[in-house]
Amino acid sequence: MKVLVVGSGAREHAIAWKLRQSPRLTGLFIAPGNAGTAAIAENLPVKASDIDGICDAAKQRSIDLVVVGPEDPLARGLVDRLVDLGIAAFGPTQSAARIESSKAFSKELLFANDIPTAAAETFTSRIDARNYVEKKSGPMVVKADGLAAGKGVFMCESREDALRAIDRMMGDEAIFGASGSTVIIEEHLSGREVSAHAFCDGKTVAPMPFSCDYKRARDGDQGLNTGGMGAYSPALWLDEADETFIHKNITEAAIKAMADAGTPYSGVLYPGLMVTDEGPKVIEFNCRLGDPEAQVLLPRLKSDLLEICWAAANQKLAEAEIEWSADACVGVVMASGGYPEDYETGFEIAGLGSLEEEVMVFHAGTALGEAGRIVTNGGRVLTVVAKAASLQAARAKAYSNVRRIHFSKVHYRKDIAAPAQDARVD
C-alpha cells in the first residue's frame, strides 16, 4: 500500500516512522517533510497547505491512503477533496474539523450536549468583548476563534491583561488575522491538564493512553505559550474513575454529537482537558494528533498504525487490532533559542549519531544543508524520545541523550516529567 503523509513536523516524522514498520507498506511519501523524514521516505516539495498540490501528488503517485498530520489542511477541506477523487484519507472532513478550527462551534457543541467545559461567551465585536471583561475580575482566558498555530490562547491574570489580549486580536494589530476576529472569553479553570486522544471512524471510538504536554516555553510553566515543549505518557496521576468518565462523557459523547449533527467525525479526536475539583472539563478539542503527544504515544503503539488508519478511513475501526505497550515514554523538545518569538536558523546539528540504541529523535524544524549536513530550520527543532519500564527511567534516558545533541543557541525545558509533578511517579 502506498501512503502519503501530509506535514513537516515531529508529529509527521513519528507517524511516518510508525507507518514504516507496517508489512503492508509498499511506498511512503511525505509532503513536505524535513531532514529526518528524508531518511525513511520520499519528501515531496509540496506545502501541507497546498490542497491542489497534495491532491495532484496523490494522483500522480497512485497513493492508496493519505494521512493528514496538521490541522490547517484539514480545516481547508483536504480530506473532502481526496475522497471526491476516490483516495482514502485518514482525518476529519472540513465540516467535522470545525471542532478545532472554530472554538465558537466547539463551545456550542459542548454546551448543547452537556459535555463539561468552562463557562464562556463568544464575541464578534471588540467593544462588546471589552464591555464584558470590564464587568469581570480575576483570572480569565481569551481565545482566538480560529487556528493560530497553538498560540491563540491568552491566560489573563487580570482584567487589564484580558483587555490587552482583546485589543491585540481584534484591534488594528490583529495578530492572528481573521482567526482573531471572533474571540471566546472563558472562566479560568484550575487543576491538572491531560491530553485524551482516540482513533475514530464516525461511530467507533478507540481510546489511546493518556498523555501530558508542556505548553509554556520555560521551566515551571513560565514564559509564553508554544506549540509544546515536551510530553510524557502515561499520566499516572489520573485515576481510573476520571479515565472512564473522560472516555464515556467527553470523547464518546462528542463523537455521538457530531454524528447526530450530520457531520460524522473520523481520524483522531484529541480533547485537551483540565481535571478540576469538579471533575474533568474540556479546554479545547483538536482534530488531529497532538504535537508533542504523538511522539510519546506512537512508540507505545504495538499494533500496525497503517492497519488502524486504513480501517478508520473505511469505517471499519471496530475490526482493527489496537494494543498498547505498558512502557512509559518521555519526549523532550529541543528548540531554537528565542522560540516562540524571534530566533535564528541555519545552525548545524551535531551529535545525532551518538545516541543510545532505541532512543528516537523526531525532526521538526530541520533541513539538509551543504554536504548533507542537518541544520536547524524552525522554532521547534527536534523531539528526543525515550521509552522505559517507568516514567523516571524514560525521563533519565531522554535527558541523557538530549545532552549528546548540540546546536547553537539550543533551548529546552529541564522539567519534563519531573518527579515532583506526579505524586505516583517513583
C-alpha positions as CSV (number, residue, x, y, z in Angstrom):
1,M,0.0,0.0,0.0
2,K,1.3,3.4,-0.9
3,V,0.9,6.1,1.7
4,L,1.3,9.9,1.7
5,V,1.8,11.7,5.0
6,V,1.0,15.4,5.0
7,G,3.0,17.7,7.2
8,S,6.6,18.7,8.2
9,G,6.8,18.4,11.9
10,A,8.0,15.9,14.5
11,R,4.4,14.6,14.7
12,E,4.6,13.7,11.0
13,H,8.0,12.2,11.4
14,A,6.7,10.0,14.2
15,I,3.7,9.0,12.1
16,A,6.0,8.1,9.2
17,W,8.3,6.2,11.5
18,K,5.4,4.1,12.7
19,L,3.9,3.5,9.3
20,R,7.3,2.4,8.0
21,Q,7.0,-0.6,10.3
22,S,3.9,-2.0,8.6
23,P,4.4,-5.1,6.4
24,R,1.6,-3.7,4.1
25,L,3.6,-0.6,3.2
26,T,5.0,-0.5,-0.3
27,G,5.7,3.2,-0.7
28,L,6.0,6.1,1.7
29,F,5.9,9.8,0.8
30,I,5.8,13.0,2.9
31,A,4.7,16.4,1.8
32,P,6.8,18.4,2.6
33,G,8.7,16.5,5.3
34,N,12.0,17.5,6.8
35,A,15.6,16.3,7.1
36,G,14.5,13.4,9.4
37,T,11.7,12.1,7.2
38,A,14.1,12.2,4.2
39,A,15.9,9.2,5.7
40,I,12.8,7.0,5.8
41,A,10.5,8.2,3.0
42,E,10.5,10.4,-0.1
43,N,9.9,14.0,0.7
44,L,7.8,15.9,-1.8
45,P,8.2,19.6,-2.4
46,V,4.6,20.4,-1.7
47,K,3.4,22.5,1.3
48,A,0.8,21.0,3.6
49,S,-1.5,24.0,3.0
50,D,-1.4,23.5,-0.8
51,I,-4.5,21.4,-1.2
52,D,-4.3,21.3,-5.0
53,G,-0.7,20.3,-4.9
54,I,-1.3,17.5,-2.3
55,C,-4.2,16.1,-4.5
56,D,-2.1,16.2,-7.6
57,A,0.8,14.4,-5.9
58,A,-1.5,11.7,-4.6
59,K,-3.0,11.1,-8.1
60,Q,0.4,11.1,-9.8
61,R,1.8,8.5,-7.4
62,S,-1.3,6.3,-7.2
63,I,-1.5,6.8,-3.5
64,D,-3.8,4.4,-1.6
65,L,-4.1,6.3,1.7
66,V,-3.3,9.9,2.7
67,V,-2.6,10.5,6.5
68,V,-3.1,14.2,7.3
69,G,-1.0,15.4,10.3
70,P,-1.6,19.1,10.9
71,E,-4.9,20.9,11.4
72,D,-4.6,23.5,8.7
73,P,-5.1,21.3,5.6
74,L,-8.0,19.5,7.5
75,A,-9.7,22.9,8.1
76,R,-9.1,23.7,4.4
77,G,-11.0,20.6,3.3
78,L,-8.2,18.3,2.1
79,V,-10.0,15.1,3.2
80,D,-13.1,16.2,1.3
81,R,-11.1,16.7,-1.9
82,L,-9.3,13.4,-1.6
83,V,-12.4,11.4,-1.0
84,D,-14.0,13.1,-4.1
85,L,-11.0,11.8,-6.1
86,G,-11.5,8.3,-4.7
87,I,-8.5,8.4,-2.5
88,A,-8.8,7.1,1.1
89,A,-7.8,9.7,3.7
90,F,-7.3,9.5,7.5
91,G,-8.6,12.6,9.1
92,P,-11.9,14.5,9.5
93,T,-13.8,16.3,6.8
94,Q,-13.8,20.1,6.7
95,S,-17.2,20.3,8.5
96,A,-16.0,17.9,11.2
97,A,-12.7,19.7,11.6
98,R,-14.6,22.8,12.8
99,I,-14.4,21.1,16.2
100,E,-10.9,22.7,16.2
101,S,-10.9,25.3,13.5
102,S,-13.7,27.2,15.3
103,K,-13.7,27.4,19.0
104,A,-17.1,29.0,18.9
105,F,-18.5,25.9,17.1
106,S,-16.8,23.7,19.6
107,K,-18.3,25.6,22.5
108,E,-21.8,25.4,21.1
109,L,-21.3,21.6,20.6
110,L,-20.2,21.2,24.2
111,F,-23.0,23.3,25.7
112,A,-25.7,21.7,23.5
113,N,-24.7,18.2,24.6
114,D,-23.9,18.8,28.3
115,I,-20.2,17.9,27.9
116,P,-18.4,19.5,30.8
117,T,-16.4,22.6,29.9
118,A,-15.6,26.1,31.2
119,A,-18.3,28.8,31.1
120,A,-17.7,31.1,28.2
121,E,-19.1,33.9,26.0
122,T,-18.3,34.5,22.3
123,F,-17.9,37.9,20.8
124,T,-17.5,39.3,17.2
125,S,-17.4,43.0,18.5
126,R,-14.3,44.3,20.2
127,I,-16.5,46.8,22.1
128,D,-18.8,44.1,23.4
129,A,-15.9,41.9,24.4
130,R,-14.3,44.8,26.3
131,N,-17.6,45.7,28.0
132,Y,-18.0,42.1,29.1
133,V,-14.5,42.0,30.6
134,E,-14.9,45.3,32.3
135,K,-17.6,43.7,34.5
136,K,-15.3,40.8,35.4
137,S,-12.5,40.4,37.9
138,G,-9.8,37.8,38.5
139,P,-8.2,35.4,36.0
140,M,-9.9,34.6,32.7
141,V,-8.9,33.1,29.4
142,V,-9.2,34.9,26.0
143,K,-9.1,32.7,22.9
144,A,-9.0,33.4,19.2
145,D,-11.8,31.6,17.5
146,G,-9.8,30.2,14.5
147,L,-6.5,28.4,14.1
148,A,-3.4,30.2,15.4
149,A,-0.6,27.5,15.4
150,G,-1.3,26.7,19.1
151,K,-0.6,30.3,20.2
152,G,-4.1,31.8,20.1
153,V,-4.8,31.5,23.8
154,F,-4.1,34.1,26.4
155,M,-4.1,33.2,30.1
156,C,-5.0,36.5,31.7
157,E,-4.4,37.1,35.4
158,S,-6.2,40.4,35.5
159,R,-8.9,42.4,33.7
160,E,-6.2,44.6,32.2
161,D,-4.4,41.5,30.7
162,A,-7.7,40.4,29.2
163,L,-8.4,43.8,27.7
164,R,-4.9,43.9,26.2
165,A,-5.4,40.5,24.6
166,I,-8.7,41.5,23.1
167,D,-7.2,44.7,21.6
168,R,-4.2,42.7,20.2
169,M,-6.5,40.2,18.5
170,M,-9.5,42.4,17.5
171,G,-7.8,45.8,17.1
172,D,-5.5,47.3,14.4
173,E,-2.7,44.9,15.4
174,A,-4.9,41.8,14.5
175,I,-2.1,39.5,15.5
176,F,-4.0,36.4,14.3
177,G,-5.7,37.9,11.3
178,A,-9.2,36.6,10.6
179,S,-8.7,33.8,13.2
180,G,-8.9,36.5,15.9
181,S,-11.9,38.5,14.5
182,T,-14.1,36.4,16.9
183,V,-13.0,35.7,20.4
184,I,-14.1,33.5,23.2
185,I,-13.8,34.6,26.8
186,E,-13.8,31.8,29.3
187,E,-13.7,31.3,33.0
188,H,-10.2,30.2,34.3
189,L,-10.1,26.6,35.2
190,S,-7.8,25.3,37.9
191,G,-6.4,21.8,38.1
192,R,-4.1,19.5,36.0
193,E,-4.1,19.2,32.3
194,V,-4.2,16.0,30.4
195,S,-4.5,15.0,26.7
196,A,-7.1,12.4,25.7
197,H,-6.6,11.0,22.2
198,A,-8.8,8.5,20.4
199,F,-9.0,6.9,17.0
200,C,-12.5,7.3,15.5
201,D,-14.3,6.3,12.3
202,G,-17.6,8.2,12.8
203,K,-19.1,5.7,15.1
204,T,-16.4,3.5,16.8
205,V,-14.1,5.2,19.3
206,A,-10.8,3.5,20.3
207,P,-9.1,5.5,23.1
208,M,-5.3,5.9,23.3
209,P,-3.4,6.1,26.5
210,F,-3.5,9.5,28.3
211,S,-0.6,11.8,27.9
212,C,0.6,15.2,29.3
213,D,2.3,18.0,27.4
214,Y,4.1,21.2,28.4
215,K,2.9,24.4,26.6
216,R,5.0,27.1,28.2
217,A,8.4,27.9,27.0
218,R,10.3,27.9,30.3
219,D,10.7,25.6,33.3
220,G,8.0,25.8,35.9
221,D,5.4,26.6,33.3
222,Q,6.7,30.1,32.9
223,G,7.1,32.1,29.7
224,L,4.9,32.3,26.5
225,N,2.7,29.6,25.2
226,T,4.4,27.4,22.5
227,G,3.3,24.6,20.2
228,G,4.6,22.2,23.0
229,M,8.0,21.8,24.7
230,G,7.7,18.1,25.7
231,A,5.3,15.4,26.8
232,Y,5.0,12.1,28.7
233,S,2.7,9.1,28.8
234,P,1.1,7.5,30.7
235,A,-0.5,10.1,33.1
236,L,-0.1,8.0,36.3
237,W,-1.8,10.6,38.4
238,L,-5.1,10.3,36.6
239,D,-7.4,7.9,38.5
240,E,-9.5,5.2,36.8
241,A,-12.8,6.9,37.5
242,D,-11.7,10.0,35.7
243,E,-10.4,8.0,32.8
244,T,-13.7,6.2,32.4
245,F,-15.6,9.5,32.7
246,I,-13.5,11.1,30.0
247,H,-13.9,8.2,27.6
248,K,-17.7,8.0,28.1
249,N,-18.9,11.5,28.9
250,I,-16.4,13.5,26.8
251,T,-14.8,11.6,23.8
252,E,-17.7,9.2,23.0
253,A,-20.3,11.9,23.8
254,A,-18.6,14.3,21.3
255,I,-18.4,11.6,18.6
256,K,-22.1,10.8,19.0
257,A,-23.0,14.5,19.0
258,M,-21.0,15.0,15.7
259,A,-22.8,12.0,14.1
260,D,-26.2,13.2,15.3
261,A,-25.5,16.6,13.8
262,G,-24.8,15.0,10.4
263,T,-21.0,15.6,10.5
264,P,-19.6,12.2,11.5
265,Y,-16.0,12.5,12.8
266,S,-13.2,10.3,11.5
267,G,-9.5,10.3,12.3
268,V,-8.0,11.3,15.7
269,L,-10.1,13.3,18.2
270,Y,-8.0,14.9,20.9
271,P,-9.7,16.7,23.7
272,G,-7.4,18.8,25.8
273,L,-8.7,18.6,29.4
274,M,-8.4,20.2,32.8
275,V,-9.0,17.8,35.7
276,T,-10.7,20.2,38.2
277,D,-12.1,19.6,41.7
278,E,-15.4,19.2,40.0
279,G,-14.1,16.6,37.6
280,P,-12.6,16.7,34.0
281,K,-13.6,19.6,31.8
282,V,-12.8,20.3,28.1
283,I,-10.4,23.1,27.5
284,E,-10.4,22.6,23.7
285,F,-10.9,20.0,21.0
286,N,-8.2,19.2,18.5
287,C,-8.9,17.4,15.2
288,R,-5.6,15.5,14.9
289,L,-2.8,14.0,16.9
290,G,-1.1,16.4,19.3
291,D,2.5,17.5,18.9
292,P,4.5,16.6,21.0
293,E,2.0,14.0,22.3
294,A,2.2,11.9,19.1
295,Q,5.9,11.5,19.7
296,V,5.3,9.7,23.0
297,L,2.1,7.9,22.1
298,L,3.1,6.2,18.8
299,P,6.2,4.5,20.3
300,R,3.8,2.9,22.8
301,L,1.6,1.5,20.0
302,K,2.3,-2.2,19.5
303,S,-0.2,-2.6,16.6
304,D,0.1,-1.7,13.0
305,L,-0.7,2.0,12.5
306,L,-1.3,1.6,8.8
307,E,-4.0,-1.0,9.5
308,I,-5.6,1.3,12.0
309,C,-5.6,4.3,9.7
310,W,-7.0,2.3,6.8
311,A,-9.7,0.8,9.0
312,A,-10.7,4.2,10.3
313,A,-10.8,5.8,6.8
314,N,-13.1,2.9,5.7
315,Q,-15.4,3.0,8.7
316,K,-14.1,-0.4,9.9
317,L,-12.3,0.6,13.1
318,A,-14.2,-1.9,15.2
319,E,-12.3,-4.6,13.2
320,A,-8.9,-3.2,13.9
321,E,-6.5,-4.7,16.5
322,I,-5.2,-2.0,18.7
323,E,-2.7,-2.9,21.5
324,W,-0.5,-0.6,23.6
325,S,2.7,-1.2,25.5
326,A,2.8,-0.8,29.3
327,D,6.1,1.0,29.0
328,A,6.3,4.8,29.6
329,C,7.6,7.3,27.1
330,V,9.1,10.8,27.6
331,G,9.8,13.3,24.9
332,V,11.9,16.5,25.2
333,V,11.6,19.2,22.6
334,M,14.9,20.9,21.6
335,A,14.1,24.4,20.3
336,S,15.9,27.3,18.7
337,G,16.9,30.0,21.3
338,G,14.2,32.7,21.4
339,Y,11.3,30.5,20.3
340,P,8.4,31.2,20.3
341,E,9.4,34.7,19.5
342,D,12.3,35.7,17.2
343,Y,15.0,33.1,16.6
344,E,17.8,32.3,14.1
345,T,18.1,29.2,11.9
346,G,20.7,27.5,9.8
347,F,22.9,26.1,12.6
348,E,24.4,22.7,12.1
349,I,23.1,20.0,14.4
350,A,25.8,17.8,15.9
351,G,25.6,14.5,17.9
352,L,22.6,12.8,16.2
353,G,24.8,9.8,15.5
354,S,25.9,9.4,19.1
355,L,22.6,8.4,20.8
356,E,21.8,5.3,22.7
357,E,20.1,2.4,20.9
358,E,16.3,2.7,20.7
359,V,16.3,6.4,21.6
360,M,14.1,8.1,18.9
361,V,14.7,11.6,17.5
362,F,11.8,13.0,15.6
363,H,12.7,16.0,13.5
364,A,10.6,19.2,13.1
365,G,12.4,22.3,12.2
366,T,15.3,20.7,10.3
367,A,16.6,20.9,6.7
368,L,19.5,19.4,4.7
369,G,22.3,21.9,4.3
370,E,25.6,21.8,2.3
371,A,27.3,18.4,2.0
372,G,24.3,16.7,3.6
373,R,24.6,18.4,6.9
374,I,21.4,18.7,9.0
375,V,20.7,22.2,10.1
376,T,18.0,24.0,12.2
377,N,15.1,25.3,10.2
378,G,12.4,26.3,12.6
379,G,11.4,27.1,16.2
380,R,10.9,23.5,17.5
381,V,13.8,21.6,16.0
382,L,13.8,18.0,17.5
383,T,11.9,15.8,19.9
384,V,14.1,13.4,21.7
385,V,12.1,10.4,22.9
386,A,12.9,7.5,25.2
387,K,10.9,4.5,26.3
388,A,11.4,2.5,29.5
389,A,9.6,0.5,32.2
390,S,9.0,3.6,34.3
391,L,8.5,7.3,33.7
392,Q,11.6,8.2,35.6
393,A,13.8,5.7,33.7
394,A,12.4,7.1,30.4
395,R,13.0,10.6,31.6
396,A,16.6,10.0,32.6
397,K,17.3,8.3,29.3
398,A,15.7,11.1,27.3
399,Y,17.7,13.8,29.0
400,S,20.9,11.8,28.9
401,N,20.5,11.8,25.1
402,V,19.4,15.4,24.8
403,R,22.7,16.3,26.2
404,R,24.5,14.5,23.4
405,I,22.9,16.7,20.8
406,H,24.3,20.2,20.1
407,F,23.4,23.3,18.0
408,S,24.0,27.0,18.5
409,K,21.5,28.7,20.9
410,V,19.7,25.5,21.7
411,H,16.9,25.7,24.3
412,Y,14.9,23.0,26.1
413,R,13.0,22.7,29.3
414,K,14.7,20.8,32.1
415,D,11.5,19.7,33.9
416,I,9.6,17.4,31.5
417,A,8.1,14.5,33.6
418,A,9.9,15.8,36.7
419,P,9.0,13.6,39.7
420,A,7.6,16.5,41.7
421,Q,4.8,16.9,39.1
422,D,3.4,13.4,39.7
423,A,2.8,12.0,43.1
424,R,2.6,8.5,41.7
425,V,5.9,8.5,39.9
426,D,8.6,6.6,41.8
